[in-house]
Amino acid sequence: MSFNFGLINFLLLYGGGAKGGLLDVNPGLIFWTIVTFIILLIILKKTAWQPILTALKEREESIRSALEKAERARKEADEIFEKNQKSLAEAEEQVRKIINEGKEYANKLRNEIISRANEEAQKMIDNAKQEIETKKQEALLELKEIVADLSIQAAEKILEESLDREKHKKLIEKLIQNLPKG
Amino acid sequence: MIDSTKIVADTLHNTESSSGSWIIEHIVDSNVLDFEPFGVIHLPTFQLNLFGITLHVEITKHVVFLWLAAFIVGSLLIYTARSYKKSFIPRGVANLVEMIIQFIKDEIVTPTIGEKYVPSFLPFLGTVFFFILTCNLLGLLPYGATATSNISVTASLALLSFIMIQFAGMKKNGVIGYFKGLIPHGVPVFLLPIMFVVEVLGLFTKPFALMIRLFANMTAGHVVILALIGLIFILKTPFISPVSILFALFIYLLELLVALIQAYIFTMLSSLFIGMAIHQEH
């Protein structure tokens, strides 16, 4: 408390100088302060505060709407992404199916081709065998004739016309026909 | 601080006294703008006779600084308002001003009074904040004077705040409703007269506290700085000067903070009292 009294004493003592003390209230200054402040307030209210408040509000609105828009866009993007994901999965499924079908078809086709080829080959082999058989028969026939001729010639040379050529031929043919087949 | 040193030296040299009166002389209002060593401007003195009462409405040092503050605040805010016409995004000074306005709007007016009252009270409270802050800061410049360290100035600002508080309360609740609402609910009938007196006194103590707080805070820092510098001349030794100057510098920085805090507190409390006058439900 003594400190407080000291402070008040200080203020009153040195505040009461010739030019006006620290705690002296000057009505002129009060007048000027109030006038200055009120004029400042009136001027600023029209020229500054209203535009600033409007601008702040407008910007707040614009920020809010921008955020909302961004949120909406994000949601939309999410939806699109999900849709894409789904369609991608579907496409994959389809591709797998197509590939599988293709594989199956290819397998079937391969088997068919192989079997057909086998068949054809078999047929060709058979044909070839038959041809060979016929050629062999022909060759044998020819051989027989040649042999017969040769034998006749040989016999002729040996026997020197001892036999009638026609008779002889018949005789030898008979002989050849009786030969075992080989 | 440079000019403080000079003033202290001069006054001490002239008066040859070690009393504290030179400190007060420097702080109180005067009719002289002291720009030593560049010169001194003597402000005109005149009186106004109105209905037989003599009013000293002369333009004093503090009036000049009030006007300077008003000019600075006015141009700053109008510049900010204009900058919105150019672009939606504020730059530089306008950005700083807008940040402060946003702070007053969101941290002071909205929580204490309410969102829907912002357009009606932000102009007053915002102007109060910028005006007090500029006055406080002008006192920290060389050759500057702190108008807010004059009790007449703080009294006027508190008076305006008082009028605003009562006006707001009466407009919302009606004149009779406002005075009825001053008394809390559930008070015994025999206590009503006392409570009424106490609450009405409370209406006046609030702005009175605003006045004293701003005045005392803005005066104290200057007194301490002057006293610290004066120490050099009172003790008549230069060896004390490093201590004096370091402490004075510290107080100066503290005053920078106090200038901001006091502007904030004055605005905050005014806003709080307006809010209390409007929302009377206890």
Chai-1 contact restraints between the chains, C-beta under 6 A:
chainA,res_idxA,chainB,res_idxB,connection_type,confidence,min_distance_angstrom,max_distance_angstrom,comment,restraint_id
A,Y14,B,G20,contact,1.0,0.0,6.0,A-B,restraint_1
A,Y14,B,S21,contact,1.0,0.0,6.0,A-B,restraint_2
A,Y14,B,I24,contact,1.0,0.0,6.0,A-B,restraint_3
A,G17,B,S21,contact,1.0,0.0,6.0,A-B,restraint_4
A,G20,B,V28,contact,1.0,0.0,6.0,A-B,restraint_5
A,L22,B,I24,contact,1.0,0.0,6.0,A-B,restraint_6
A,L23,B,I151,contact,1.0,0.0,6.0,A-B,restraint_7
A,V25,B,S152,contact,1.0,0.0,6.0,A-B,restraint_8
A,N26,B,S152,contact,1.0,0.0,6.0,A-B,restraint_9
A,P27,B,L55,contact,1.0,0.0,6.0,A-B,restraint_10
A,G28,B,H56,contact,1.0,0.0,6.0,A-B,restraint_11
A,G28,B,V57,contact,1.0,0.0,6.0,A-B,restraint_12
A,L29,B,S152,contact,1.0,0.0,6.0,A-B,restraint_13
A,I30,B,S152,contact,1.0,0.0,6.0,A-B,restraint_14
A,I30,B,S156,contact,1.0,0.0,6.0,A-B,restraint_15
A,F31,B,V57,contact,1.0,0.0,6.0,A-B,restraint_16
A,W32,B,V63,contact,1.0,0.0,6.0,A-B,restraint_17
A,T33,B,V153,contact,1.0,0.0,6.0,A-B,restraint_18
A,T33,B,S156,contact,1.0,0.0,6.0,A-B,restraint_19
A,I34,B,S156,contact,1.0,0.0,6.0,A-B,restraint_20
A,T36,B,L66,contact,1.0,0.0,6.0,A-B,restraint_21
A,T36,B,A70,contact,1.0,0.0,6.0,A-B,restraint_22
A,L40,B,A70,contact,1.0,0.0,6.0,A-B,restraint_23
A,L40,B,G74,contact,1.0,0.0,6.0,A-B,restraint_24
A,L41,B,T127,contact,1.0,0.0,6.0,A-B,restraint_25
A,L44,B,L77,contact,1.0,0.0,6.0,A-B,restraint_26
A,L44,B,T127,contact,1.0,0.0,6.0,A-B,restraint_27
A,K45,B,P123,contact,1.0,0.0,6.0,A-B,restraint_28
A,T47,B,I78,contact,1.0,0.0,6.0,A-B,restraint_29
A,A48,B,L77,contact,1.0,0.0,6.0,A-B,restraint_30
A,A48,B,I78,contact,1.0,0.0,6.0,A-B,restraint_31
A,A48,B,A81,contact,1.0,0.0,6.0,A-B,restraint_32
A,W49,B,P123,contact,1.0,0.0,6.0,A-B,restraint_33
A,P51,B,A81,contact,1.0,0.0,6.0,A-B,restraint_34
A,P51,B,Y84,contact,1.0,0.0,6.0,A-B,restraint_35
A,I52,B,A81,contact,1.0,0.0,6.0,A-B,restraint_36
A,L53,B,P119,contact,1.0,0.0,6.0,A-B,restraint_37
A,A55,B,Y84,contact,1.0,0.0,6.0,A-B,restraint_38
